[in-house]
Amino acid sequence: MEENIFQSRVDLGQLNEQVKKIRQEIGKVIVGQESMIDLLITAILADGHVLIEGVPGVAKTLTAKLLSKVISVHFSRIQFTPDLMPSDVLGTSVYNLKTSEFEFKAGPIFSNIVLIDEINRAPAKTQSALFEVMEEHQITVDGTTHKMKEPYIVVATQNPVEQEGTYRLPEAQLDRFLFKIVVNYPDMEQEVNILSRHHERQGVQPVTEINSILSAEQIIAFRQFAHQVHVDSNLVRYIARITHETRNNPMLFLGASPRASIAILVSAKAYALIHGRDFVSPEDIKTIALPVLRHRIVISPEKEMEGVTADEIIKQIIDKIEVPR
């Protein structure tokens, strides 16, 4: 009975067709990186923000631009620098001589998809200006609250190698990102493909090749579909066990919070949906747990000095927990 109710509410065929088109459109420009593209689509349906980490030149910024192109919504880009002030991001009140009143001039944070390039370049004061808008989709300036239009997604990039002139992101801000996606170098064949496409394009900007697929209204509707995806009670306990184990692991100084458990749950539901299923599987949770947890745990100083990574610890935790049947 429950399955019939779900089927009557959710048109999986339409959603799957749109997701397939998005993959095809982005695939016109981006070679490989299928996992990153799927996670970005998942984040949109799960109403979450994304942090993309990778060395320069692996198409982090380009991917975020392409994402905004396949969705017909407003897009803005903010280049974070050490001298950037909160008012440069949020906006400021300007005195109007005609009306003799202060008027609020909105900053670039007012958009649907906001790309923040090199987020770790700005000091803590500017980074902290993002706390309210990322959590509550609103900002408060001079006692007045300004709401963001939905959908509202922040996609931030950072370079893990270059540390000069950068500021470590506060744990509270990292926790507001649904995913941290790590982008690696392409393999040999993928790089040959990248070079061939660049040569054939003959100077034409790749963004111009992309067509809009989704509207803001469709995204909001599809998010309602994700809320209805079935999650077995054993899988809810499985998610709780994973996050609980991070708090009792001797290799970790700080484990994941209940917000991480909720992030795994809502992301796994959206991830199942874009793969054509109305139920969450253990494999969905395993796949999603890595990008959800890797930025929410803090490795103990001893293990960090030994070169142990967050991904290795998370995989060990997942491997030792019995998968529900």
VEXDREN-2710 file (C-alpha; in Angstrom, 1 decimal):
% VEXDREN-2710
k/r/px/py/pz
1/MET/0.0/0.0/0.0
2/GLU/2.8/2.3/1.0
3/GLU/4.6/1.7/-2.3
4/ASN/1.5/2.5/-4.3
5/ILE/1.2/5.8/-2.5
6/PHE/4.8/6.6/-3.3
7/GLN/4.5/5.7/-7.0
8/SER/1.4/7.9/-7.4
9/ARG/3.4/10.9/-6.0
10/VAL/6.7/10.5/-7.7
11/ASP/7.3/10.5/-11.4
12/LEU/10.7/8.7/-11.4
13/GLY/10.7/8.5/-15.2
14/GLN/10.7/12.3/-15.6
15/LEU/13.4/12.8/-12.9
16/ASN/15.7/10.1/-14.3
17/GLU/15.3/11.6/-17.8
18/GLN/16.4/15.0/-16.5
19/VAL/19.3/13.6/-14.5
20/LYS/20.5/11.7/-17.7
21/LYS/20.3/15.0/-19.7
22/ILE/22.3/16.8/-17.0
23/ARG/25.0/14.2/-17.1
24/GLN/25.1/14.4/-20.9
25/GLU/25.3/18.2/-21.0
26/ILE/28.1/18.4/-18.4
27/GLY/29.8/15.4/-20.1
28/LYS/30.1/17.6/-23.3
29/VAL/32.8/19.5/-21.5
30/ILE/34.0/17.6/-18.5
31/VAL/35.9/14.3/-19.1
32/GLY/35.4/11.7/-16.4
33/GLN/34.5/13.0/-12.9
34/GLU/31.2/11.0/-13.0
35/SER/31.2/10.6/-9.2
36/MET/31.6/14.4/-8.7
37/ILE/28.8/15.2/-11.1
38/ASP/26.5/12.7/-9.3
39/LEU/27.3/14.2/-5.9
40/LEU/26.6/17.7/-7.2
41/ILE/23.2/16.6/-8.5
42/THR/22.6/14.8/-5.2
43/ALA/23.5/18.0/-3.2
44/ILE/21.0/20.0/-5.2
45/LEU/18.2/17.5/-4.5
46/ALA/19.2/17.3/-0.8
47/ASP/19.3/21.1/-0.5
48/GLY/23.0/21.1/0.6
49/HIS/26.2/23.1/0.0
50/VAL/29.3/21.6/-1.5
51/LEU/33.1/22.1/-0.9
52/ILE/35.3/21.0/-3.8
53/GLU/38.9/20.4/-3.1
54/GLY/41.6/19.8/-5.7
55/VAL/44.8/21.2/-7.2
56/PRO/44.6/24.0/-9.8
57/GLY/43.5/23.0/-13.3
58/VAL/41.2/20.0/-12.6
59/ALA/38.0/21.9/-13.6
60/LYS/36.6/22.7/-10.2
61/THR/35.4/26.1/-11.1
62/LEU/34.4/25.1/-14.6
63/THR/32.2/22.3/-13.2
64/ALA/30.4/24.7/-10.9
65/LYS/29.8/27.1/-13.8
66/LEU/28.4/24.2/-15.9
67/LEU/26.1/23.2/-13.1
68/SER/24.6/26.6/-13.0
69/LYS/24.2/26.5/-16.8
70/VAL/22.2/23.3/-16.9
71/ILE/19.9/24.8/-14.2
72/SER/18.1/27.9/-15.4
73/VAL/18.6/29.9/-12.2
74/HIS/20.7/32.9/-11.2
75/PHE/24.4/32.4/-10.7
76/SER/27.1/34.5/-9.1
77/ARG/30.8/34.1/-8.5
78/ILE/32.8/35.5/-5.6
79/GLN/36.6/35.4/-5.7
80/PHE/37.7/35.2/-2.0
81/THR/40.9/37.2/-1.3
82/PRO/42.6/38.2/2.0
83/ASP/41.3/41.8/1.8
84/LEU/37.6/40.8/1.2
85/MET/35.2/42.3/3.8
86/PRO/31.9/40.8/4.9
87/SER/30.0/43.7/3.3
88/ASP/31.7/42.8/-0.1
89/VAL/29.9/39.5/0.1
90/LEU/26.6/40.2/1.9
91/GLY/25.9/43.8/0.7
92/THR/25.7/47.1/2.6
93/SER/23.2/49.9/3.5
94/VAL/23.7/53.0/1.3
95/TYR/22.3/56.4/2.1
96/ASN/19.8/57.7/-0.5
97/LEU/19.9/61.4/-0.8
98/LYS/16.5/61.6/-2.5
99/THR/14.6/59.7/0.1
100/SER/16.8/60.6/3.1
101/GLU/16.8/56.9/4.0
102/PHE/19.3/54.0/4.0
103/GLU/18.7/51.4/1.3
104/PHE/20.2/47.9/1.3
105/LYS/22.3/47.1/-1.7
106/ALA/22.5/43.3/-2.0
107/GLY/25.9/41.7/-2.5
108/PRO/26.8/38.8/-4.7
109/ILE/25.7/36.2/-2.1
110/PHE/22.1/36.9/-3.3
111/SER/21.8/34.4/-6.1
112/ASN/20.6/30.8/-6.5
113/ILE/23.9/29.1/-7.1
114/VAL/26.9/31.0/-5.6
115/LEU/30.4/29.9/-6.5
116/ILE/33.0/30.9/-3.9
117/ASP/36.4/30.5/-5.5
118/GLU/39.3/29.7/-3.1
119/ILE/37.2/30.0/0.0
120/ASN/40.2/29.5/2.3
121/ARG/41.8/32.8/1.0
122/ALA/39.5/35.1/3.0
123/PRO/40.1/35.7/6.8
124/ALA/37.8/34.3/9.5
125/LYS/35.7/37.5/9.7
126/THR/34.6/37.2/6.1
127/GLN/34.1/33.4/6.3
128/SER/31.9/33.8/9.4
129/ALA/29.6/36.1/7.3
130/LEU/28.5/32.9/5.5
131/PHE/27.4/31.1/8.6
132/GLU/23.8/32.4/8.7
133/VAL/23.2/32.3/5.0
134/MET/24.4/28.7/4.6
135/GLU/22.4/27.4/7.5
136/GLU/19.2/29.4/7.3
137/HIS/19.2/30.7/3.7
138/GLN/18.9/34.3/5.0
139/ILE/21.1/37.2/6.1
140/THR/20.5/39.8/8.8
141/VAL/21.9/43.3/8.1
142/ASP/21.2/46.3/10.3
143/GLY/18.4/44.3/12.1
144/THR/16.6/43.4/8.9
145/THR/16.4/39.9/7.6
146/HIS/16.7/39.2/3.9
147/LYS/15.6/35.8/2.6
148/MET/17.3/34.0/-0.3
149/LYS/15.3/32.7/-3.2
150/GLU/15.1/28.9/-3.6
151/PRO/16.9/26.8/-4.6
152/TYR/20.0/28.2/-2.8
153/ILE/23.3/26.4/-3.1
154/VAL/26.8/27.5/-2.2
155/VAL/29.6/25.7/-4.2
156/ALA/33.0/26.5/-2.8
157/THR/36.5/25.5/-4.0
158/GLN/39.8/25.3/-2.3
159/ASN/43.4/24.3/-3.1
160/PRO/44.8/21.7/-0.7
161/VAL/48.4/22.3/-1.7
162/GLU/49.1/26.0/-1.6
163/GLN/49.0/27.2/2.0
164/GLU/50.6/30.6/1.8
165/GLY/48.0/33.4/2.3
166/THR/45.3/31.0/3.2
167/TYR/43.1/30.6/6.4
168/ARG/41.9/27.3/7.7
169/LEU/38.1/27.0/7.6
170/PRO/36.5/26.9/11.0
171/GLU/35.0/23.5/12.0
172/ALA/31.6/25.2/12.4
173/GLN/31.7/26.4/8.7
174/LEU/33.0/23.0/7.4
175/ASP/30.0/21.4/9.1
176/ARG/27.6/23.5/7.0
177/PHE/28.8/21.9/3.8
178/LEU/26.9/18.8/3.0
179/PHE/29.7/17.3/0.9
180/LYS/33.4/17.7/0.6
181/ILE/34.3/16.4/-2.9
182/VAL/38.0/15.7/-3.6
183/VAL/38.9/16.0/-7.3
184/ASN/42.0/14.1/-8.5
185/TYR/44.0/14.2/-11.6
186/PRO/42.6/12.5/-14.7
187/ASP/44.2/9.3/-15.9
188/MET/46.2/9.1/-19.1
189/GLU/43.3/8.3/-21.5
190/GLN/41.1/11.0/-20.0
191/GLU/43.8/13.6/-20.4
192/VAL/44.3/12.6/-24.1
193/ASN/40.5/13.1/-24.4
194/ILE/40.7/16.5/-22.7
195/LEU/43.4/17.6/-25.1
196/SER/41.5/16.3/-28.2
197/ARG/38.3/18.2/-27.2
198/HIS/40.2/21.4/-26.5
199/HIS/41.9/21.2/-29.9
200/GLU/38.6/20.5/-31.7
201/ARG/36.8/23.4/-29.9
202/GLN/39.1/25.9/-31.7
203/GLY/38.8/28.6/-29.0
204/VAL/35.1/28.4/-28.4
205/GLN/34.2/28.7/-24.7
206/PRO/32.9/25.4/-23.4
207/VAL/30.1/26.9/-21.3
208/THR/28.4/28.1/-24.5
209/GLU/27.9/24.5/-25.6
210/ILE/25.6/23.7/-22.5
211/ASN/21.8/23.8/-22.6
212/SER/19.6/24.5/-19.6
213/ILE/17.7/21.4/-18.4
214/LEU/16.2/22.1/-15.0
215/SER/14.1/25.0/-13.8
216/ALA/14.0/26.2/-10.2
217/GLU/10.4/25.0/-9.9
218/GLN/11.4/21.5/-11.0
219/ILE/14.2/21.3/-8.4
220/ILE/11.8/22.3/-5.6
221/ALA/9.3/19.6/-6.9
222/PHE/12.1/16.9/-7.1
223/ARG/13.2/17.7/-3.6
224/GLN/9.7/16.8/-2.4
225/PHE/10.2/13.4/-4.2
226/ALA/13.4/12.8/-2.2
227/HIS/11.6/13.3/1.1
228/GLN/9.4/10.3/0.2
229/VAL/12.2/7.8/-0.5
230/HIS/11.8/4.8/1.8
231/VAL/14.6/4.1/4.3
232/ASP/14.4/0.8/6.3
233/SER/14.7/1.2/10.1
234/ASN/17.8/-1.1/10.0
235/LEU/19.5/1.4/7.6
236/VAL/18.7/4.3/9.9
237/ARG/20.5/2.4/12.7
238/TYR/23.3/1.6/10.3
239/ILE/23.8/5.3/9.7
240/ALA/23.8/6.0/13.4
241/ARG/26.4/3.3/14.0
242/ILE/28.8/4.8/11.5
243/THR/28.7/8.3/13.0
244/HIS/28.8/6.8/16.5
245/GLU/31.9/4.9/15.7
246/THR/33.7/8.1/14.6
247/ARG/33.2/9.4/18.2
248/ASN/34.9/6.3/19.7
249/ASN/37.7/5.9/17.3
250/PRO/41.2/6.3/18.9
251/MET/42.6/7.7/15.7
252/LEU/40.2/10.6/15.8
253/PHE/40.4/13.7/18.0
254/LEU/36.9/14.8/17.0
255/GLY/34.0/12.6/15.7
256/ALA/31.0/13.5/13.6
257/SER/27.9/15.2/15.1
258/PRO/24.2/14.3/14.7
259/ARG/24.2/16.8/11.8
260/ALA/26.4/14.4/9.9
261/SER/24.0/11.6/10.5
262/ILE/21.1/13.7/9.1
263/ALA/23.3/14.6/6.2
264/ILE/24.0/11.0/5.4
265/LEU/20.3/10.2/5.6
266/VAL/19.0/13.0/3.3
267/SER/21.9/12.5/0.9
268/ALA/21.4/8.8/0.6
269/LYS/17.7/9.4/-0.2
270/ALA/18.6/11.9/-3.0
271/TYR/21.4/9.6/-4.3
272/ALA/19.0/6.7/-4.5
273/LEU/16.5/8.9/-6.3
274/ILE/18.9/9.9/-9.1
275/HIS/19.8/6.3/-9.6
276/GLY/16.1/5.4/-10.3
277/ARG/15.2/3.9/-6.9
278/ASP/12.5/4.8/-4.4
279/PHE/14.4/3.1/-1.5
280/VAL/17.9/3.5/0.1
281/SER/20.3/0.6/-0.1
282/PRO/23.4/0.0/2.1
283/GLU/25.6/0.8/-0.9
284/ASP/24.0/4.3/-1.1
285/ILE/25.0/4.9/2.5
286/LYS/28.6/3.6/2.0
287/THR/29.0/5.8/-1.1
288/ILE/27.6/8.9/0.6
289/ALA/29.3/8.5/4.0
290/LEU/32.8/9.4/2.6
291/PRO/32.0/12.9/1.2
292/VAL/29.7/13.6/4.1
293/LEU/32.2/12.7/6.9
294/ARG/35.7/13.5/5.5
295/HIS/35.5/17.2/6.5
296/ARG/33.6/16.6/9.7
297/ILE/36.1/14.6/11.6
298/VAL/39.5/15.7/13.0
299/ILE/42.4/13.2/13.0
300/SER/44.5/12.9/16.2
301/PRO/47.9/14.7/15.9
302/GLU/49.8/11.4/16.2
303/LYS/48.0/9.8/13.3
304/GLU/48.2/13.0/11.2
305/MET/51.9/12.9/11.6
306/GLU/52.0/9.3/10.4
307/GLY/50.2/10.4/7.2
308/VAL/46.9/8.7/7.9
309/THR/44.0/10.3/6.0
310/ALA/40.4/10.9/6.9
311/ASP/39.2/8.8/4.0
312/GLU/41.3/5.8/5.2
313/ILE/39.8/6.0/8.7
314/ILE/36.2/6.4/7.4
315/LYS/36.7/3.3/5.2
316/GLN/38.0/1.3/8.1
317/ILE/35.0/2.3/10.2
318/ILE/32.5/1.3/7.5
319/ASP/34.3/-2.0/6.7
320/LYS/34.1/-3.2/10.3
321/ILE/30.4/-2.4/10.8
322/GLU/28.1/-5.3/9.7
323/VAL/25.9/-4.3/6.8
324/PRO/22.1/-4.8/7.4
325/ARG/20.4/-7.4/5.3
END
